[in-house]
Amino acid sequence: MLNEQIENEFGSYDRYILGAIGFLLVIGILMVYSASNAFSRDQQGDSLFYLKRQLFSCCLGLGLMLIAMLIDYRHYQRLMWLLIIVSFALLLAVFIPGVGLKVGGSTRWIKIWKFTFQPVEFAKLALIIYIARFLDKRSEYMGEFKKGVLPPLIVFSVFFTLLAIQPDFGSIVLLVALAFLMLFVGGAKIYHLLILISSAFIGLIIGIIVEPYRLNRVKIFLNPWRDPEGDGYQAVHSLYSLGSGKIFGRGVGGGVEKLYYLPTPHTDSIFAVIGEELGFVGAVFVIMLFMIIVWRGKQISDSTDDRFGKLLAVGISCLIGVQAIINIGVATSSLPAKGITLPFISFGGSSLVISLISVGILLNISKNKMQG
């Protein structure tokens, strides 16, 4: 009787998404260990250091995902402004001495005891909830720029400013893409969206002028071989890693580029490690898993009558899909370096936990859609 009740309860959630997430988490755990064990042993004195932290984040994220699956997604509408205020406060907190943690020239993390937290990951989900609710409540004004498009752009601009100060250019690009896609689905006029894109482009140019290293990144992206031992090092070794895997790969643990050749093999460059150890077949399989999540997210959105749920499903699906596209694009030298992790796979507790919570919300939308 209990087994039947549990089966009926979980049977109301989208099994395709659950299956895809399960595969991605398993692949992520294997790849994080494989990519990190050598330098983890040398730097931390424990080859399992990063694996243990990833497993902890995975367990925490799965627990919170289960909770999110059980909470009616409509409740988040009432929490919208609280989530925005908390996100804003957390993004400000990174600049407080003793609280914010500077890594690699950027102040993007908050240190809490032995753990670090990246506030922008929380802000991504909060902004998705905000814009979904705004578009739901202001649907009749979406043809007007002042009442329909300008308010969310102002909120986004505040967050963009904080991210630019950190700096976190990759997250800005991601949030611009999310804003564009959600406003488009929400019914914004094309010429209003062109204003958004134009503003983002101007901001991009200013960002390049202010920080010349970004212009150099673009040049390296266009031709990484012009400086293979300098600024093009990561792109070149990422391509080496992907190419050496051939069709079926070297096998889990058999990669060579991760051994102090490929920078950040357990985070930003983990897709290159997948290509080397699991080959073309493994890399395509991972891409297909992300495609399944985005496809099912669109199906959930299309079949949901509630406009807030529809837009929330779109936002979460786009968040996962766009992050995957950017990370894989950088690994394959199809995009300039952005510092965006591969969802569910890359090492990083903040990204993993928030991604799993987001999926929990998406699954709750699917459950309510099926029950409705």
C-alpha positions as CSV (number, residue, x, y, z in Angstrom):
1,M,0.0,0.0,0.0
2,L,2.8,2.4,1.0
3,N,4.8,1.4,-2.1
4,E,1.8,2.1,-4.3
5,Q,1.3,5.5,-2.7
6,I,4.9,6.4,-3.2
7,E,4.8,5.2,-6.8
8,N,1.7,7.3,-7.5
9,E,3.2,10.3,-5.8
10,F,6.5,10.2,-7.9
11,G,4.6,9.1,-11.0
12,S,3.1,12.5,-11.2
13,Y,6.5,14.1,-11.8
14,D,8.2,14.3,-15.1
15,R,10.2,11.0,-15.4
16,Y,12.3,12.2,-18.4
17,I,13.6,15.1,-16.3
18,L,14.2,12.9,-13.3
19,G,16.1,10.4,-15.5
20,A,18.2,13.0,-17.2
21,I,19.1,14.7,-13.9
22,G,20.1,11.3,-12.4
23,F,22.5,10.5,-15.3
24,L,24.0,14.0,-15.2
25,L,24.7,13.8,-11.5
26,V,26.3,10.4,-11.8
27,I,28.5,11.6,-14.7
28,G,29.3,14.7,-12.7
29,I,30.5,12.8,-9.7
30,L,32.6,10.5,-11.8
31,M,34.1,13.4,-13.8
32,V,34.8,15.6,-10.8
33,Y,36.7,12.8,-9.1
34,S,38.6,11.9,-12.3
35,A,39.4,15.6,-13.1
36,S,40.4,16.6,-9.6
37,N,42.1,13.6,-7.9
38,A,45.6,14.4,-9.0
39,F,45.9,18.0,-8.0
40,S,43.6,17.5,-5.1
41,R,46.1,15.0,-3.7
42,D,49.0,17.4,-4.4
43,Q,47.4,20.6,-3.1
44,Q,45.0,19.4,-0.4
45,G,46.8,16.2,0.7
46,D,43.6,14.2,-0.1
47,S,42.7,12.9,-3.5
48,L,39.1,12.7,-2.5
49,F,38.9,16.4,-1.3
50,Y,36.8,17.7,-4.2
51,L,34.8,14.5,-4.5
52,K,33.7,14.7,-0.9
53,R,32.6,18.3,-1.2
54,Q,30.7,17.5,-4.5
55,L,29.0,14.5,-2.8
56,F,27.9,16.8,0.1
57,S,26.6,19.4,-2.3
58,C,24.8,16.7,-4.3
59,C,23.1,15.3,-1.2
60,L,22.1,18.8,0.1
61,G,20.9,19.7,-3.4
62,L,18.8,16.6,-3.8
63,G,17.3,17.1,-0.3
64,L,16.3,20.6,-1.2
65,M,15.1,19.5,-4.6
66,L,12.7,17.0,-3.0
67,I,11.4,19.8,-0.7
68,A,10.9,22.1,-3.8
69,M,9.1,19.3,-5.5
70,L,6.5,19.2,-2.7
71,I,6.0,22.9,-2.4
72,D,3.3,24.4,-4.7
73,Y,5.3,26.7,-7.0
74,R,2.6,29.4,-6.8
75,H,3.8,30.2,-3.3
76,Y,7.0,31.7,-4.8
77,Q,4.9,34.6,-6.1
78,R,4.4,35.9,-2.6
79,L,8.1,35.6,-1.9
80,M,9.2,37.4,-5.0
81,W,10.4,40.7,-3.4
82,L,11.9,38.9,-0.4
83,L,14.0,36.8,-2.8
84,I,15.1,39.9,-4.8
85,I,16.0,41.8,-1.6
86,V,18.0,38.8,-0.2
87,S,19.8,38.4,-3.6
88,F,20.7,42.1,-3.6
89,A,22.0,41.9,-0.1
90,L,24.0,38.8,-0.8
91,L,25.6,40.4,-3.9
92,L,26.5,43.4,-1.8
93,A,27.9,41.2,0.9
94,V,30.7,40.0,-1.3
95,F,32.3,43.5,-1.1
96,I,32.3,43.5,2.8
97,P,35.9,42.9,4.1
98,G,36.1,39.6,5.9
99,V,32.9,38.3,4.2
100,G,33.6,38.5,0.5
101,L,36.3,36.2,-0.9
102,K,38.5,37.3,-3.8
103,V,39.5,34.5,-6.2
104,G,41.3,35.0,-9.5
105,G,40.8,38.8,-9.5
106,S,37.1,38.6,-8.9
107,T,35.1,39.0,-5.7
108,R,32.2,36.7,-6.3
109,W,32.1,34.5,-3.2
110,I,31.0,34.7,0.4
111,K,32.9,32.5,2.8
112,I,30.8,30.8,5.4
113,W,32.9,28.7,7.9
114,K,34.6,26.1,5.6
115,F,32.3,26.6,2.7
116,T,32.0,29.3,0.0
117,F,28.8,30.5,-1.6
118,Q,28.4,32.3,-4.8
119,P,25.4,34.7,-4.4
120,V,24.8,35.1,-8.2
121,E,23.5,31.5,-8.3
122,F,20.7,32.4,-5.9
123,A,20.1,35.7,-7.8
124,K,19.6,33.9,-11.1
125,L,16.7,31.9,-9.7
126,A,15.3,34.9,-7.8
127,L,15.3,37.0,-11.0
128,I,13.5,34.2,-12.9
129,I,10.8,34.1,-10.3
130,Y,10.6,37.9,-10.4
131,I,10.2,38.3,-14.1
132,A,7.8,35.4,-14.4
133,R,5.5,37.0,-11.8
134,F,5.9,40.4,-13.4
135,L,5.0,39.2,-16.8
136,D,2.0,37.3,-15.4
137,K,0.6,40.3,-13.5
138,R,1.4,42.9,-16.3
139,S,0.5,40.8,-19.3
140,E,-1.9,43.5,-20.6
141,Y,1.0,46.1,-20.6
142,M,3.5,44.0,-22.5
143,G,2.9,46.0,-25.7
144,E,4.1,49.2,-23.8
145,F,7.7,49.8,-23.0
146,K,7.2,52.0,-20.0
147,K,4.8,49.8,-18.1
148,G,5.7,46.4,-19.6
149,V,9.4,46.2,-20.3
150,L,11.1,49.0,-18.4
151,P,10.4,47.9,-14.8
152,P,12.1,44.5,-15.1
153,L,15.0,46.0,-17.1
154,I,15.6,48.5,-14.2
155,V,15.7,45.6,-11.7
156,F,18.0,43.6,-14.0
157,S,20.2,46.7,-14.5
158,V,20.8,47.0,-10.7
159,F,22.0,43.4,-10.6
160,F,24.1,43.9,-13.8
161,T,25.8,46.8,-12.1
162,L,26.7,44.7,-9.0
163,L,28.0,41.9,-11.2
164,A,30.0,44.3,-13.3
165,I,31.8,45.6,-10.2
166,Q,32.7,42.0,-9.0
167,P,33.4,41.5,-12.1
168,D,31.3,38.6,-13.4
169,F,30.9,39.2,-17.1
170,G,29.8,35.6,-17.8
171,S,26.8,35.9,-15.5
172,I,25.8,39.2,-17.1
173,V,25.7,37.6,-20.5
174,L,23.7,34.7,-19.1
175,L,21.1,37.0,-17.4
176,V,20.8,39.1,-20.5
177,A,20.0,36.0,-22.5
178,L,17.5,34.9,-19.8
179,A,15.8,38.3,-19.8
180,F,15.5,38.4,-23.6
181,L,14.0,34.9,-23.8
182,M,11.5,35.4,-21.0
183,L,10.4,38.8,-22.3
184,F,10.0,37.3,-25.8
185,V,7.9,34.4,-24.5
186,G,6.0,36.8,-22.2
187,G,4.8,38.8,-25.2
188,A,7.2,41.8,-25.4
189,K,7.4,43.7,-28.7
190,I,10.3,42.9,-31.0
191,Y,11.5,46.5,-31.1
192,H,11.5,46.6,-27.3
193,L,13.7,43.5,-27.2
194,L,16.0,45.2,-29.8
195,I,16.4,48.0,-27.2
196,L,17.5,45.4,-24.7
197,I,20.0,43.8,-27.1
198,S,21.3,47.2,-28.2
199,S,21.8,48.3,-24.5
200,A,23.6,45.0,-23.8
201,F,25.8,45.5,-26.9
202,I,26.7,49.0,-25.7
203,G,27.5,47.6,-22.3
204,L,29.6,45.0,-23.9
205,I,31.7,47.5,-25.8
206,I,32.1,49.7,-22.7
207,G,33.2,46.6,-20.7
208,I,35.8,45.8,-23.3
209,I,37.1,49.3,-23.4
210,V,37.3,49.6,-19.6
211,E,39.0,46.1,-19.2
212,P,41.3,45.5,-22.2
213,Y,41.8,41.8,-21.1
214,R,38.3,41.2,-22.4
215,L,39.3,42.4,-25.9
216,N,42.2,40.0,-25.7
217,R,39.8,37.2,-24.9
218,V,37.9,38.0,-28.0
219,K,41.1,37.9,-30.1
220,I,42.1,34.6,-28.5
221,F,38.6,33.2,-29.2
222,L,39.0,34.1,-32.9
223,N,42.4,32.5,-33.0
224,P,43.7,30.7,-29.9
225,W,46.7,29.5,-31.8
226,R,48.2,33.0,-32.0
227,D,49.4,32.5,-28.4
228,P,49.1,28.8,-27.5
229,E,51.4,29.0,-24.5
230,G,49.9,32.2,-23.2
231,D,46.3,33.6,-23.3
232,G,45.3,30.8,-25.8
233,Y,46.5,28.1,-23.5
234,Q,43.1,27.0,-22.1
235,A,41.4,27.0,-25.5
236,V,44.1,25.1,-27.1
237,H,44.3,22.4,-24.4
238,S,40.6,22.1,-24.3
239,L,40.6,21.3,-28.0
240,Y,43.5,18.9,-27.5
241,S,41.5,17.2,-24.7
242,L,38.3,16.9,-26.8
243,G,40.1,15.7,-29.9
244,S,42.2,13.0,-28.1
245,G,39.1,11.3,-26.9
246,K,38.1,10.3,-30.4
247,I,34.9,8.2,-30.6
248,F,34.8,6.3,-27.3
249,G,37.3,8.1,-25.2
250,R,40.3,7.0,-23.1
251,G,38.0,5.7,-20.3
252,V,37.1,7.3,-17.0
253,G,40.4,8.3,-15.2
254,G,42.4,7.8,-18.4
255,G,42.6,11.5,-19.4
256,V,46.0,13.2,-19.8
257,E,45.1,16.9,-20.3
258,K,43.6,17.2,-16.8
259,L,47.1,16.4,-15.3
260,Y,48.2,20.1,-15.0
261,Y,47.7,20.9,-18.7
262,L,44.0,21.8,-18.8
263,P,43.2,24.7,-16.4
264,T,40.2,24.2,-14.1
265,P,39.4,20.7,-15.4
266,H,36.9,20.0,-12.6
267,T,34.9,23.3,-13.1
268,D,34.8,25.4,-16.3
269,S,36.7,22.9,-18.4
270,I,35.0,19.7,-17.3
271,F,33.3,19.2,-20.7
272,A,36.7,18.8,-22.3
273,V,37.5,16.1,-19.7
274,I,34.3,14.4,-20.7
275,G,35.2,14.5,-24.3
276,E,38.7,13.0,-23.6
277,E,37.6,10.2,-21.3
278,L,34.1,9.4,-22.6
279,G,34.8,10.3,-26.2
280,F,32.5,11.8,-28.8
281,V,29.8,9.3,-27.8
282,G,29.9,10.4,-24.2
283,A,30.0,14.1,-25.0
284,V,26.9,13.8,-27.3
285,F,25.1,11.8,-24.6
286,V,25.6,14.6,-22.2
287,I,24.4,17.2,-24.7
288,M,21.3,15.0,-25.3
289,L,20.6,14.9,-21.6
290,F,20.5,18.7,-21.5
291,M,18.3,18.7,-24.6
292,I,15.9,16.4,-22.8
293,I,15.6,18.7,-19.9
294,V,15.0,21.8,-22.1
295,W,12.5,19.8,-24.3
296,R,10.5,18.6,-21.3
297,G,10.7,22.1,-19.8
298,K,9.1,23.5,-22.9
299,Q,6.5,20.7,-22.9
300,I,5.6,21.5,-19.3
301,S,5.4,25.2,-20.1
302,D,3.2,24.6,-23.2
303,S,0.8,22.4,-21.3
304,T,0.5,24.6,-18.2
305,D,-2.6,26.9,-18.1
306,D,-1.2,29.0,-15.3
307,R,0.8,31.9,-16.9
308,F,3.1,32.2,-13.9
309,G,3.9,28.5,-14.1
310,K,4.3,28.7,-17.8
311,L,6.9,31.5,-17.6
312,L,8.6,30.0,-14.6
313,A,9.1,26.7,-16.5
314,V,10.5,28.7,-19.5
315,G,12.9,30.6,-17.3
316,I,14.2,27.5,-15.5
317,S,14.6,25.5,-18.7
318,C,16.5,28.4,-20.3
319,L,18.7,28.9,-17.3
320,I,19.9,25.3,-17.5
321,G,20.0,25.2,-21.3
322,V,21.8,28.5,-21.8
323,Q,24.4,27.7,-19.1
324,A,25.1,24.4,-20.8
325,I,25.4,26.1,-24.2
326,I,27.9,28.7,-22.9
327,N,30.0,26.1,-21.0
328,I,30.1,23.7,-24.0
329,G,30.6,26.6,-26.4
330,V,33.7,27.7,-24.4
331,A,35.1,24.2,-24.2
332,T,34.8,23.8,-28.0
333,S,36.1,27.3,-28.7
334,S,32.8,28.3,-30.2
335,L,32.4,31.1,-27.6
336,P,34.9,33.3,-25.7
337,A,35.8,32.2,-22.1
338,K,33.0,33.1,-19.7
339,G,33.6,31.3,-16.4
340,I,30.2,29.5,-16.5
341,T,30.0,26.0,-15.0
342,L,28.2,23.0,-16.6
343,P,25.0,22.4,-14.6
344,F,24.9,19.3,-12.5
345,I,28.4,18.2,-13.6
346,S,31.0,20.9,-12.8
347,F,32.4,21.1,-9.3
348,G,30.7,23.9,-7.4
349,G,28.2,23.7,-4.5
350,S,26.4,26.9,-5.2
351,S,25.6,26.1,-8.8
352,L,24.7,22.5,-8.1
353,V,22.4,23.2,-5.2
354,I,20.5,26.0,-6.9
355,S,20.3,24.0,-10.1
356,L,18.7,21.1,-8.2
357,I,16.3,23.4,-6.4
358,S,15.3,24.9,-9.8
359,V,14.6,21.5,-11.2
360,G,12.5,20.7,-8.1
361,I,10.4,23.8,-8.9
362,L,10.1,22.7,-12.5
363,L,9.0,19.2,-11.4
364,N,6.4,20.7,-9.1
365,I,5.0,22.6,-12.1
366,S,4.8,19.4,-14.0
367,K,3.0,17.7,-11.1
368,N,0.4,20.4,-10.8
369,K,0.0,20.4,-14.5
370,M,-0.7,16.7,-14.6
371,Q,-3.0,16.9,-11.6
372,G,-4.8,19.9,-13.0
